Amino acid sequence: MLLNNLLLSITIPILLIAQSSIVTILIVTVSFFFILLILGVKKSYKLKAENEHLSEKKAKESEENKPYKDFTEGHLYGNN
């Protein structure tokens, strides 16, 4: 009898949560994490595009700031 009452007292609170409320909670949780996932992927693509843009800009600046190299050295102009 005591064991039966103990089992009954454990199962009654579990039965009070309806299946529809569990499904609703799961849908809300999955939706929240799905939105976070979409925002993370979007941010990742934006950061990748910005990184490529900055890499191109840095390469362009390094080409513009190269010191002048005298191309006549070692040629037929007499500056051996």
ABEGO torsion letter per residue (X at the ends): XAAAAAAAAAAAAAAABBAAAAAAAAAAAAAAAAAAAAAAAAAAAAAAAAAAAAAAAAAAAAAAABBBBBAABGBAAGBX
